[in-house]
Amino acid sequence: MKGKFLQLVVVAGVILVVLYMIGQTLDSTPRVIQTAGESSGAIGEASAGNANVVPWDYRIAEREVGDLIGGDMVLLPDNELLPNDNNYATGDAIWVLEHMNATMRLTGEGRNQVTLSEWKMIKSYNSKEAAEEDLANLKVLVDTEVDLVGVYKTENAGETRQFAVVTLPSGHDIKQPIDPERYESLKSQQSVEVQLEEVHDYENYDMAMAKFRGWAE
């Protein structure tokens, strides 16, 4: 009798251990954190409610060095601070590379909502030519083939307009007005040659935003 009692105690203990291990396994289910804006090469497709921050544009501007504050300089006329990496002096005329981001959000209706940031200075140069060398690497024109979603016409007050819709490498669709001749040539096609401007991120060159710049002839 005593032996059977001990066996029951052992079996009960094993059952408790198994149940505990199962409970631990269920409680430690991995949690997946989704982040917006992650991409490789081109922008990933945004899901409704999420946003992607992408490089949008660059420009070169001339500035004058004002006050020097520690290792920084105040640039006129907007009194913006930038590191004085090239040891400029007050009164020097320099060139700066400025950068603009875009926040792209896919709405519940499936439309792209774009919010542009303010211009931000990222680097200074002794000459305009040196700045243009960097700019040429960050904004690149390419001719490529993209999917043609289709063409269509609209009519209003007796006036007819034609449009083409194409899918860019970033995954979003854009529409462009076209003339009647191009409408006729595209309406039976599934792809089309276009010219794109690839705007690369200055911190992560592999991330780029493709912008439509025209039809490749």
Legacy VTK file of the C-alpha trace (Angstrom):
# vtk DataFile Version 3.0
C-alpha trace
ASCII
DATASET POLYDATA
POINTS 217 float
0.000 0.000 0.000
2.823 2.310 0.894
4.533 1.517 -2.404
1.422 2.340 -4.427
1.088 5.639 -2.570
4.669 6.581 -3.461
4.020 5.671 -7.104
0.977 7.945 -7.151
3.027 10.794 -5.649
5.746 10.344 -8.305
3.206 10.233 -11.174
1.453 13.349 -9.849
4.810 15.124 -9.627
5.657 14.229 -13.230
2.271 15.506 -14.435
2.786 18.806 -12.602
6.248 19.236 -14.151
4.873 18.558 -17.676
2.009 21.027 -17.179
4.464 23.664 -15.923
6.705 23.211 -18.970
3.727 23.516 -21.343
2.623 26.692 -19.593
6.115 28.183 -19.920
6.191 27.384 -23.637
2.835 29.059 -24.278
3.810 32.088 -22.225
7.067 32.616 -24.126
5.529 33.012 -27.604
7.862 35.326 -29.615
6.659 38.880 -30.112
7.138 40.336 -33.603
7.817 44.068 -33.769
6.999 45.655 -37.131
8.782 48.879 -38.015
7.889 51.299 -40.774
10.421 52.544 -43.295
12.594 49.431 -43.509
13.660 48.693 -47.082
16.480 47.375 -49.229
17.226 49.181 -52.451
13.756 50.672 -52.877
10.964 51.620 -50.593
8.837 48.797 -49.250
5.096 48.923 -49.742
3.426 50.667 -46.803
0.496 49.044 -45.070
-2.545 51.056 -44.022
-1.743 53.264 -41.035
2.030 52.748 -41.284
4.513 55.224 -42.719
7.772 55.010 -44.641
10.354 57.797 -44.410
12.216 58.029 -47.714
14.770 60.346 -49.318
12.937 62.874 -51.490
15.288 65.546 -52.832
18.624 67.367 -52.554
19.720 70.858 -53.517
22.824 73.050 -53.394
22.682 76.506 -51.826
25.165 79.312 -51.208
25.620 80.559 -47.649
27.759 83.047 -45.733
29.564 82.087 -42.529
28.465 84.186 -39.576
29.408 83.612 -35.948
31.618 80.701 -34.908
30.355 78.812 -31.858
32.734 76.154 -30.594
33.173 73.686 -33.442
30.050 74.939 -35.238
29.313 77.875 -37.520
26.196 79.979 -37.963
25.219 80.226 -41.619
23.428 83.300 -42.939
20.811 84.391 -43.809
18.772 81.862 -41.776
21.110 81.501 -38.770
21.376 77.723 -39.147
24.072 75.761 -37.324
26.451 73.384 -39.117
29.728 71.782 -37.989
32.717 73.872 -39.128
34.626 70.848 -40.435
36.662 72.825 -42.980
37.771 75.591 -40.603
35.893 78.404 -42.333
36.184 81.989 -41.097
33.458 84.534 -40.474
32.472 86.171 -43.756
33.473 83.212 -45.980
31.113 82.322 -48.835
30.524 78.559 -48.938
28.198 76.027 -50.534
26.010 73.566 -48.660
24.168 70.393 -49.635
20.597 70.318 -48.341
18.351 67.313 -47.948
14.571 66.749 -47.797
12.721 63.629 -46.594
9.200 62.473 -47.367
6.891 60.520 -45.082
4.707 58.250 -47.234
1.608 56.793 -45.660
-0.900 54.440 -47.271
-4.424 55.515 -46.320
-7.308 53.174 -45.658
-8.571 53.939 -49.176
-5.287 52.684 -50.661
-3.995 56.138 -51.637
-0.503 57.479 -50.972
-0.352 60.408 -48.571
2.966 62.279 -48.790
4.285 64.764 -46.200
7.512 66.612 -47.038
10.030 67.686 -44.407
11.827 71.011 -44.269
15.212 71.382 -45.972
18.103 70.315 -43.726
21.780 71.125 -44.309
24.031 68.068 -44.208
27.452 69.106 -45.569
29.524 72.158 -46.529
31.893 72.694 -49.462
34.568 75.152 -50.548
33.170 75.305 -54.087
29.964 74.695 -56.011
31.754 72.148 -58.204
32.642 69.964 -55.207
29.028 70.047 -54.038
27.777 69.110 -57.517
30.014 66.011 -57.534
28.262 64.637 -54.449
24.850 65.678 -55.790
25.465 63.725 -59.014
25.898 60.529 -56.966
22.795 61.086 -54.839
20.389 61.935 -57.707
20.787 59.595 -60.680
18.742 59.522 -63.903
18.083 56.054 -65.357
16.042 54.704 -68.258
14.159 51.542 -67.359
11.047 49.502 -68.094
8.109 49.578 -65.684
4.696 47.929 -65.592
1.907 49.814 -67.327
-1.295 49.497 -65.302
-3.307 50.982 -68.140
-4.533 54.110 -69.936
-7.881 55.841 -69.728
-9.801 58.916 -70.881
-11.884 61.485 -69.056
-14.362 63.951 -70.534
-15.569 67.186 -69.040
-17.487 69.990 -70.765
-16.694 68.464 -74.129
-12.935 68.323 -73.443
-11.193 64.936 -73.441
-8.006 64.180 -71.522
-5.877 61.024 -71.570
-3.858 59.485 -68.720
-1.447 56.602 -68.233
-0.927 54.785 -64.924
2.426 53.081 -64.258
3.880 51.175 -61.304
7.217 52.501 -60.056
9.932 50.272 -58.533
8.843 51.519 -55.098
5.562 49.673 -55.622
3.199 52.632 -55.806
1.243 53.714 -58.878
1.341 57.158 -60.454
-0.698 58.680 -63.262
0.602 61.026 -65.946
-1.272 63.060 -68.569
-0.512 61.889 -72.122
-1.375 63.129 -75.592
-3.720 61.235 -77.946
-0.802 59.751 -79.907
0.808 58.237 -76.824
-2.582 57.009 -75.649
-2.990 55.036 -78.882
0.529 53.599 -78.671
0.238 52.553 -75.013
-3.299 51.172 -74.788
-2.245 47.705 -75.991
1.003 47.497 -73.984
1.719 45.942 -70.573
5.037 47.708 -69.926
6.632 50.967 -70.996
10.074 52.615 -71.056
10.378 55.576 -68.684
13.051 57.833 -67.239
13.352 57.730 -63.464
15.331 59.799 -61.003
16.743 57.667 -58.194
17.134 59.763 -55.052
19.483 57.921 -52.689
19.685 58.293 -48.929
22.977 59.990 -47.998
23.423 57.807 -44.901
22.254 54.528 -46.461
22.900 54.605 -50.214
21.048 51.318 -50.787
17.772 53.025 -49.867
16.425 55.039 -52.803
13.225 56.692 -53.941
12.375 56.365 -57.656
10.604 59.425 -59.105
9.044 59.637 -62.553
10.849 62.106 -64.834
9.406 61.372 -68.279
8.918 58.870 -71.059
12.061 57.261 -72.474
12.019 57.765 -76.250
LINES 1 218
217 0 1 2 3 4 5 6 7 8 9 10 11 12 13 14 15 16 17 18 19 20 21 22 23 24 25 26 27 28 29 30 31 32 33 34 35 36 37 38 39 40 41 42 43 44 45 46 47 48 49 50 51 52 53 54 55 56 57 58 59 60 61 62 63 64 65 66 67 68 69 70 71 72 73 74 75 76 77 78 79 80 81 82 83 84 85 86 87 88 89 90 91 92 93 94 95 96 97 98 99 100 101 102 103 104 105 106 107 108 109 110 111 112 113 114 115 116 117 118 119 120 121 122 123 124 125 126 127 128 129 130 131 132 133 134 135 136 137 138 139 140 141 142 143 144 145 146 147 148 149 150 151 152 153 154 155 156 157 158 159 160 161 162 163 164 165 166 167 168 169 170 171 172 173 174 175 176 177 178 179 180 181 182 183 184 185 186 187 188 189 190 191 192 193 194 195 196 197 198 199 200 201 202 203 204 205 206 207 208 209 210 211 212 213 214 215 216
